Amino acid sequence: MTKHWQELLPVDRYMVSAAGLLHEYDRKIITLLYQPLIGPVCVSLYMTLWSELEENRLWSQSSLHYNLMNAMGLNLADIYSARIKLEGIGLLNVYKNKGEEETNFVYELNAPLSPEQFFTDGMLNIYLYKKVGKVQFGRLKKLFSDQVIATDQYDNVTKSFTEVFASDQLDSLYVTDEAREELLPEKGTNFFSKAQAGDTKGFDELFDFDLLLAGIKSSLIPSKAFTPKVKDTIAKLSFLYGIDVLQMQKLVIGSLDVQNEIDIEALRKAARDWYQIEYSNEMPSLIDRVQPAILQSQKNEPVTKEEQLIRHLETVSPRERLMQLSGGAEPSNSDLQIIEGIMMNQNLNPGVVNVLIEYVMLKTDMKLTKSYIEKIASHWARKKVETVKQAMDLAKREENQYQLWAQGKKDGRNIQKRATRSEIVPEWLKEENAPAMADRKQNKADKETEERKRQLEERLKKLKSRG
């Protein structure tokens, strides 16, 4: 898997550009609407790059990433992680030119969505609602909206251009070829314009439109109804709510209007209604689906069973791991809420959560005990566990302590009074503890041998004394 140092080095150079003029109001939008979704480090990186642009200019001076690390007080891994989140949410375009001697990057800043675009996005606004809650979301809506004055009660008396201005000497307005060149920007330059908002991308690649169209007869919905905007909405709704192709076919057919066009608002409402029925009115959360690439340790093809397990835990989502351990059954809402709470509140990565799920379920008879899993999760958070390997190693080291937590004991005085039933544990934990258990057994056998030897020597002494 790709590591950050394979993509970026401190000695690599970068320049910052803007897709157009950024405005002061954009800072407010990014801080209040985007920051809850991507975090303060991402916002800090965006603002730092923005500050490198000269006032009313579209390009910065060339600089080293090493200087960016010093300016932000962050390591390169954190900067790379923040950068790819900015890319994913549409605030940054990245261009790379790898030469023989050095690598150069261009970081092109996109403007955020306008408040109207954001609150009607159909995806980002829902993630924001889930993240900040009903009260704060309502406050933000009021902050970015205002009352509408009903101008329909007034007469429009605005004068047109032709009513105000006249044009004389039409012959003088004839533009020669030479003069026409003067009207154009100089070669290699562009006139300033307002930056266009960057959009979130990549959803079309995750949705099978061929299968969707194959299941809908053209007599029901003509192909021209699937405009680029409609297809983009379908793909985003599928990602947002986890709607499969077959279910989406039903929602799309139900959203057809009298003009044989797909009503996007009706489709969004149908998707929301379906999700709320399926998941008891809970709104979806914006979380990383799998372990971030920069924190995946299995760079090479796995060889051992443990390496294969690490690769698997790094490339599946916690929800998928729950289903695998449950024999393919859909996880309950309560189990999903526990896992989501851990990822959000303890800020644990998905791969680490997968290790936690496997450890706890196999140690507690396939149950997710909320207090137990949260206690271990908070311990891992304090230990700053970030990778699957770190989580597995810590679980091996702290096995006895976690066992006490599972039994509800505060010390080790009753540790010998464990149940005698055979305990199910993860294979990777068995392999690690096997040598230690063997050592303990060997020590016990040695002590027993010493004891028998001592008893035999005492009996010999008694026999000699009688003789």
Secondary structure as a PSIPRED ss2 file (coil, helix, strand):
# PSIPRED VFORMAT (PSIPRED V4.0)

   1 M C   1.000  0.000  0.000
   2 T C   1.000  0.000  0.000
   3 K C   1.000  0.000  0.000
   4 H H   0.000  1.000  0.000
   5 W H   0.000  1.000  0.000
   6 Q H   0.000  1.000  0.000
   7 E H   0.000  1.000  0.000
   8 L C   1.000  0.000  0.000
   9 L C   1.000  0.000  0.000
  10 P C   1.000  0.000  0.000
  11 V C   1.000  0.000  0.000
  12 D C   1.000  0.000  0.000
  13 R E   0.000  0.000  1.000
  14 Y E   0.000  0.000  1.000
  15 M E   0.000  0.000  1.000
  16 V E   0.000  0.000  1.000
  17 S E   0.000  0.000  1.000
  18 A E   0.000  0.000  1.000
  19 A C   1.000  0.000  0.000
  20 G C   1.000  0.000  0.000
  21 L E   0.000  0.000  1.000
  22 L C   1.000  0.000  0.000
  23 H C   1.000  0.000  0.000
  24 E H   0.000  1.000  0.000
  25 Y H   0.000  1.000  0.000
  26 D H   0.000  1.000  0.000
  27 R H   0.000  1.000  0.000
  28 K H   0.000  1.000  0.000
  29 I H   0.000  1.000  0.000
  30 I H   0.000  1.000  0.000
  31 T H   0.000  1.000  0.000
  32 L H   0.000  1.000  0.000
  33 L H   0.000  1.000  0.000
  34 Y H   0.000  1.000  0.000
  35 Q H   0.000  1.000  0.000
  36 P H   0.000  1.000  0.000
  37 L H   0.000  1.000  0.000
  38 I H   0.000  1.000  0.000
  39 G C   1.000  0.000  0.000
  40 P H   0.000  1.000  0.000
  41 V H   0.000  1.000  0.000
  42 C H   0.000  1.000  0.000
  43 V H   0.000  1.000  0.000
  44 S H   0.000  1.000  0.000
  45 L H   0.000  1.000  0.000
  46 Y H   0.000  1.000  0.000
  47 M H   0.000  1.000  0.000
  48 T H   0.000  1.000  0.000
  49 L H   0.000  1.000  0.000
  50 W H   0.000  1.000  0.000
  51 S H   0.000  1.000  0.000
  52 E C   1.000  0.000  0.000
  53 L C   1.000  0.000  0.000
  54 E C   1.000  0.000  0.000
  55 E C   1.000  0.000  0.000
  56 N C   1.000  0.000  0.000
  57 R C   1.000  0.000  0.000
  58 L C   1.000  0.000  0.000
  59 W E   0.000  0.000  1.000
  60 S C   1.000  0.000  0.000
  61 Q C   1.000  0.000  0.000
  62 S C   1.000  0.000  0.000
  63 S E   0.000  0.000  1.000
  64 L E   0.000  0.000  1.000
  65 H H   0.000  1.000  0.000
  66 Y H   0.000  1.000  0.000
  67 N H   0.000  1.000  0.000
  68 L H   0.000  1.000  0.000
  69 M H   0.000  1.000  0.000
  70 N H   0.000  1.000  0.000
  71 A H   0.000  1.000  0.000
  72 M H   0.000  1.000  0.000
  73 G C   1.000  0.000  0.000
  74 L C   1.000  0.000  0.000
  75 N C   1.000  0.000  0.000
  76 L H   0.000  1.000  0.000
  77 A H   0.000  1.000  0.000
  78 D H   0.000  1.000  0.000
  79 I H   0.000  1.000  0.000
  80 Y H   0.000  1.000  0.000
  81 S H   0.000  1.000  0.000
  82 A H   0.000  1.000  0.000
  83 R H   0.000  1.000  0.000
  84 I H   0.000  1.000  0.000
  85 K H   0.000  1.000  0.000
  86 L H   0.000  1.000  0.000
  87 E H   0.000  1.000  0.000
  88 G H   0.000  1.000  0.000
  89 I C   1.000  0.000  0.000
  90 G C   1.000  0.000  0.000
  91 L C   1.000  0.000  0.000
  92 L E   0.000  0.000  1.000
  93 N E   0.000  0.000  1.000
  94 V E   0.000  0.000  1.000
  95 Y E   0.000  0.000  1.000
  96 K E   0.000  0.000  1.000
  97 N E   0.000  0.000  1.000
  98 K E   0.000  0.000  1.000
  99 G C   1.000  0.000  0.000
 100 E C   1.000  0.000  0.000
 101 E C   1.000  0.000  0.000
 102 E C   1.000  0.000  0.000
 103 T E   0.000  0.000  1.000
 104 N E   0.000  0.000  1.000
 105 F E   0.000  0.000  1.000
 106 V E   0.000  0.000  1.000
 107 Y E   0.000  0.000  1.000
 108 E E   0.000  0.000  1.000
 109 L E   0.000  0.000  1.000
 110 N C   1.000  0.000  0.000
 111 A E   0.000  0.000  1.000
 112 P C   1.000  0.000  0.000
 113 L C   1.000  0.000  0.000
 114 S C   1.000  0.000  0.000
 115 P H   0.000  1.000  0.000
 116 E H   0.000  1.000  0.000
 117 Q H   0.000  1.000  0.000
 118 F H   0.000  1.000  0.000
 119 F H   0.000  1.000  0.000
 120 T C   1.000  0.000  0.000
 121 D C   1.000  0.000  0.000
 122 G C   1.000  0.000  0.000
 123 M C   1.000  0.000  0.000
 124 L H   0.000  1.000  0.000
 125 N H   0.000  1.000  0.000
 126 I H   0.000  1.000  0.000
 127 Y H   0.000  1.000  0.000
 128 L H   0.000  1.000  0.000
 129 Y H   0.000  1.000  0.000
 130 K H   0.000  1.000  0.000
 131 K H   0.000  1.000  0.000
 132 V H   0.000  1.000  0.000
 133 G H   0.000  1.000  0.000
 134 K H   0.000  1.000  0.000
 135 V H   0.000  1.000  0.000
 136 Q H   0.000  1.000  0.000
 137 F H   0.000  1.000  0.000
 138 G H   0.000  1.000  0.000
 139 R H   0.000  1.000  0.000
 140 L H   0.000  1.000  0.000
 141 K H   0.000  1.000  0.000
 142 K H   0.000  1.000  0.000
 143 L H   0.000  1.000  0.000
 144 F C   1.000  0.000  0.000
 145 S C   1.000  0.000  0.000
 146 D C   1.000  0.000  0.000
 147 Q C   1.000  0.000  0.000
 148 V C   1.000  0.000  0.000
 149 I C   1.000  0.000  0.000
 150 A C   1.000  0.000  0.000
 151 T H   0.000  1.000  0.000
 152 D H   0.000  1.000  0.000
 153 Q H   0.000  1.000  0.000
 154 Y C   1.000  0.000  0.000
 155 D C   1.000  0.000  0.000
 156 N C   1.000  0.000  0.000
 157 V C   1.000  0.000  0.000
 158 T C   1.000  0.000  0.000
 159 K C   1.000  0.000  0.000
 160 S C   1.000  0.000  0.000
 161 F H   0.000  1.000  0.000
 162 T H   0.000  1.000  0.000
 163 E H   0.000  1.000  0.000
 164 V H   0.000  1.000  0.000
 165 F C   1.000  0.000  0.000
 166 A C   1.000  0.000  0.000
 167 S C   1.000  0.000  0.000
 168 D C   1.000  0.000  0.000
 169 Q C   1.000  0.000  0.000
 170 L H   0.000  1.000  0.000
 171 D H   0.000  1.000  0.000
 172 S H   0.000  1.000  0.000
 173 L H   0.000  1.000  0.000
 174 Y C   1.000  0.000  0.000
 175 V C   1.000  0.000  0.000
 176 T C   1.000  0.000  0.000
 177 D H   0.000  1.000  0.000
 178 E H   0.000  1.000  0.000
 179 A H   0.000  1.000  0.000
 180 R H   0.000  1.000  0.000
 181 E H   0.000  1.000  0.000
 182 E H   0.000  1.000  0.000
 183 L H   0.000  1.000  0.000
 184 L C   1.000  0.000  0.000
 185 P C   1.000  0.000  0.000
 186 E C   1.000  0.000  0.000
 187 K C   1.000  0.000  0.000
 188 G C   1.000  0.000  0.000
 189 T C   1.000  0.000  0.000
 190 N C   1.000  0.000  0.000
 191 F C   1.000  0.000  0.000
 192 F C   1.000  0.000  0.000
 193 S C   1.000  0.000  0.000
 194 K E   0.000  0.000  1.000
 195 A C   1.000  0.000  0.000
 196 Q C   1.000  0.000  0.000
 197 A E   0.000  0.000  1.000
 198 G C   1.000  0.000  0.000
 199 D C   1.000  0.000  0.000
 200 T C   1.000  0.000  0.000
 201 K C   1.000  0.000  0.000
 202 G C   1.000  0.000  0.000
 203 F C   1.000  0.000  0.000
 204 D H   0.000  1.000  0.000
 205 E H   0.000  1.000  0.000
 206 L H   0.000  1.000  0.000
 207 F C   1.000  0.000  0.000
 208 D C   1.000  0.000  0.000
 209 F H   0.000  1.000  0.000
 210 D H   0.000  1.000  0.000
 211 L H   0.000  1.000  0.000
 212 L H   0.000  1.000  0.000
 213 L H   0.000  1.000  0.000
 214 A H   0.000  1.000  0.000
 215 G C   1.000  0.000  0.000
 216 I C   1.000  0.000  0.000
 217 K C   1.000  0.000  0.000
 218 S C   1.000  0.000  0.000
 219 S C   1.000  0.000  0.000
 220 L C   1.000  0.000  0.000
 221 I C   1.000  0.000  0.000
 222 P C   1.000  0.000  0.000
 223 S H   0.000  1.000  0.000
 224 K H   0.000  1.000  0.000
 225 A H   0.000  1.000  0.000
 226 F C   1.000  0.000  0.000
 227 T C   1.000  0.000  0.000
 228 P H   0.000  1.000  0.000
 229 K H   0.000  1.000  0.000
 230 V H   0.000  1.000  0.000
 231 K H   0.000  1.000  0.000
 232 D H   0.000  1.000  0.000
 233 T H   0.000  1.000  0.000
 234 I H   0.000  1.000  0.000
 235 A H   0.000  1.000  0.000
 236 K H   0.000  1.000  0.000
 237 L H   0.000  1.000  0.000
 238 S H   0.000  1.000  0.000
 239 F H   0.000  1.000  0.000
 240 L H   0.000  1.000  0.000
 241 Y H   0.000  1.000  0.000
 242 G C   1.000  0.000  0.000
 243 I C   1.000  0.000  0.000
 244 D C   1.000  0.000  0.000
 245 V H   0.000  1.000  0.000
 246 L H   0.000  1.000  0.000
 247 Q H   0.000  1.000  0.000
 248 M H   0.000  1.000  0.000
 249 Q H   0.000  1.000  0.000
 250 K H   0.000  1.000  0.000
 251 L H   0.000  1.000  0.000
 252 V H   0.000  1.000  0.000
 253 I H   0.000  1.000  0.000
 254 G H   0.000  1.000  0.000
 255 S C   1.000  0.000  0.000
 256 L E   0.000  0.000  1.000
 257 D C   1.000  0.000  0.000
 258 V C   1.000  0.000  0.000
 259 Q C   1.000  0.000  0.000
 260 N C   1.000  0.000  0.000
 261 E C   1.000  0.000  0.000
 262 I E   0.000  0.000  1.000
 263 D C   1.000  0.000  0.000
 264 I H   0.000  1.000  0.000
 265 E H   0.000  1.000  0.000
 266 A H   0.000  1.000  0.000
 267 L H   0.000  1.000  0.000
 268 R H   0.000  1.000  0.000
 269 K H   0.000  1.000  0.000
 270 A H   0.000  1.000  0.000
 271 A H   0.000  1.000  0.000
 272 R H   0.000  1.000  0.000
 273 D H   0.000  1.000  0.000
 274 W H   0.000  1.000  0.000
 275 Y H   0.000  1.000  0.000
 276 Q H   0.000  1.000  0.000
 277 I H   0.000  1.000  0.000
 278 E H   0.000  1.000  0.000
 279 Y C   1.000  0.000  0.000
 280 S C   1.000  0.000  0.000
 281 N C   1.000  0.000  0.000
 282 E C   1.000  0.000  0.000
 283 M C   1.000  0.000  0.000
 284 P C   1.000  0.000  0.000
 285 S C   1.000  0.000  0.000
 286 L C   1.000  0.000  0.000
 287 I C   1.000  0.000  0.000
 288 D C   1.000  0.000  0.000
 289 R C   1.000  0.000  0.000
 290 V C   1.000  0.000  0.000
 291 Q C   1.000  0.000  0.000
 292 P C   1.000  0.000  0.000
 293 A H   0.000  1.000  0.000
 294 I H   0.000  1.000  0.000
 295 L H   0.000  1.000  0.000
 296 Q C   1.000  0.000  0.000
 297 S C   1.000  0.000  0.000
 298 Q C   1.000  0.000  0.000
 299 K C   1.000  0.000  0.000
 300 N C   1.000  0.000  0.000
 301 E C   1.000  0.000  0.000
 302 P C   1.000  0.000  0.000
 303 V C   1.000  0.000  0.000
 304 T C   1.000  0.000  0.000
 305 K H   0.000  1.000  0.000
 306 E H   0.000  1.000  0.000
 307 E H   0.000  1.000  0.000
 308 Q H   0.000  1.000  0.000
 309 L H   0.000  1.000  0.000
 310 I H   0.000  1.000  0.000
 311 R H   0.000  1.000  0.000
 312 H H   0.000  1.000  0.000
 313 L H   0.000  1.000  0.000
 314 E H   0.000  1.000  0.000
 315 T H   0.000  1.000  0.000
 316 V C   1.000  0.000  0.000
 317 S C   1.000  0.000  0.000
 318 P H   0.000  1.000  0.000
 319 R H   0.000  1.000  0.000
 320 E H   0.000  1.000  0.000
 321 R H   0.000  1.000  0.000
 322 L H   0.000  1.000  0.000
 323 M H   0.000  1.000  0.000
 324 Q H   0.000  1.000  0.000
 325 L H   0.000  1.000  0.000
 326 S C   1.000  0.000  0.000
 327 G C   1.000  0.000  0.000
 328 G C   1.000  0.000  0.000
 329 A C   1.000  0.000  0.000
 330 E C   1.000  0.000  0.000
 331 P C   1.000  0.000  0.000
 332 S C   1.000  0.000  0.000
 333 N H   0.000  1.000  0.000
 334 S H   0.000  1.000  0.000
 335 D H   0.000  1.000  0.000
 336 L H   0.000  1.000  0.000
 337 Q H   0.000  1.000  0.000
 338 I H   0.000  1.000  0.000
 339 I H   0.000  1.000  0.000
 340 E H   0.000  1.000  0.000
 341 G H   0.000  1.000  0.000
 342 I H   0.000  1.000  0.000
 343 M H   0.000  1.000  0.000
 344 M H   0.000  1.000  0.000
 345 N H   0.000  1.000  0.000
 346 Q C   1.000  0.000  0.000
 347 N C   1.000  0.000  0.000
 348 L C   1.000  0.000  0.000
 349 N C   1.000  0.000  0.000
 350 P H   0.000  1.000  0.000
 351 G H   0.000  1.000  0.000
 352 V H   0.000  1.000  0.000
 353 V H   0.000  1.000  0.000
 354 N H   0.000  1.000  0.000
 355 V H   0.000  1.000  0.000
 356 L H   0.000  1.000  0.000
 357 I H   0.000  1.000  0.000
 358 E H   0.000  1.000  0.000
 359 Y H   0.000  1.000  0.000
 360 V H   0.000  1.000  0.000
 361 M H   0.000  1.000  0.000
 362 L H   0.000  1.000  0.000
 363 K H   0.000  1.000  0.000
 364 T C   1.000  0.000  0.000
 365 D C   1.000  0.000  0.000
 366 M C   1.000  0.000  0.000
 367 K C   1.000  0.000  0.000
 368 L C   1.000  0.000  0.000
 369 T C   1.000  0.000  0.000
 370 K H   0.000  1.000  0.000
 371 S H   0.000  1.000  0.000
 372 Y H   0.000  1.000  0.000
 373 I H   0.000  1.000  0.000
 374 E H   0.000  1.000  0.000
 375 K H   0.000  1.000  0.000
 376 I H   0.000  1.000  0.000
 377 A H   0.000  1.000  0.000
 378 S H   0.000  1.000  0.000
 379 H H   0.000  1.000  0.000
 380 W H   0.000  1.000  0.000
 381 A H   0.000  1.000  0.000
 382 R H   0.000  1.000  0.000
 383 K C   1.000  0.000  0.000
 384 K C   1.000  0.000  0.000
 385 V C   1.000  0.000  0.000
 386 E C   1.000  0.000  0.000
 387 T C   1.000  0.000  0.000
 388 V H   0.000  1.000  0.000
 389 K H   0.000  1.000  0.000
 390 Q H   0.000  1.000  0.000
 391 A H   0.000  1.000  0.000
 392 M H   0.000  1.000  0.000
 393 D H   0.000  1.000  0.000
 394 L H   0.000  1.000  0.000
 395 A H   0.000  1.000  0.000
 396 K H   0.000  1.000  0.000
 397 R H   0.000  1.000  0.000
 398 E C   1.000  0.000  0.000
 399 E H   0.000  1.000  0.000
 400 N H   0.000  1.000  0.000
 401 Q H   0.000  1.000  0.000
 402 Y H   0.000  1.000  0.000
 403 Q H   0.000  1.000  0.000
 404 L H   0.000  1.000  0.000
 405 W H   0.000  1.000  0.000
 406 A H   0.000  1.000  0.000
 407 Q H   0.000  1.000  0.000
 408 G C   1.000  0.000  0.000
 409 K C   1.000  0.000  0.000
 410 K C   1.000  0.000  0.000
 411 D C   1.000  0.000  0.000
 412 G C   1.000  0.000  0.000
 413 R C   1.000  0.000  0.000
 414 N C   1.000  0.000  0.000
 415 I H   0.000  1.000  0.000
 416 Q H   0.000  1.000  0.000
 417 K H   0.000  1.000  0.000
 418 R C   1.000  0.000  0.000
 419 A C   1.000  0.000  0.000
 420 T C   1.000  0.000  0.000
 421 R C   1.000  0.000  0.000
 422 S C   1.000  0.000  0.000
 423 E C   1.000  0.000  0.000
 424 I C   1.000  0.000  0.000
 425 V C   1.000  0.000  0.000
 426 P C   1.000  0.000  0.000
 427 E H   0.000  1.000  0.000
 428 W H   0.000  1.000  0.000
 429 L H   0.000  1.000  0.000
 430 K H   0.000  1.000  0.000
 431 E H   0.000  1.000  0.000
 432 E H   0.000  1.000  0.000
 433 N H   0.000  1.000  0.000
 434 A H   0.000  1.000  0.000
 435 P H   0.000  1.000  0.000
 436 A H   0.000  1.000  0.000
 437 M H   0.000  1.000  0.000
 438 A H   0.000  1.000  0.000
 439 D H   0.000  1.000  0.000
 440 R H   0.000  1.000  0.000
 441 K H   0.000  1.000  0.000
 442 Q H   0.000  1.000  0.000
 443 N H   0.000  1.000  0.000
 444 K H   0.000  1.000  0.000
 445 A H   0.000  1.000  0.000
 446 D H   0.000  1.000  0.000
 447 K H   0.000  1.000  0.000
 448 E H   0.000  1.000  0.000
 449 T H   0.000  1.000  0.000
 450 E H   0.000  1.000  0.000
 451 E H   0.000  1.000  0.000
 452 R H   0.000  1.000  0.000
 453 K H   0.000  1.000  0.000
 454 R H   0.000  1.000  0.000
 455 Q H   0.000  1.000  0.000
 456 L H   0.000  1.000  0.000
 457 E H   0.000  1.000  0.000
 458 E H   0.000  1.000  0.000
 459 R H   0.000  1.000  0.000
 460 L H   0.000  1.000  0.000
 461 K H   0.000  1.000  0.000
 462 K H   0.000  1.000  0.000
 463 L H   0.000  1.000  0.000
 464 K H   0.000  1.000  0.000
 465 S H   0.000  1.000  0.000
 466 R H   0.000  1.000  0.000
 467 G C   1.000  0.000  0.000
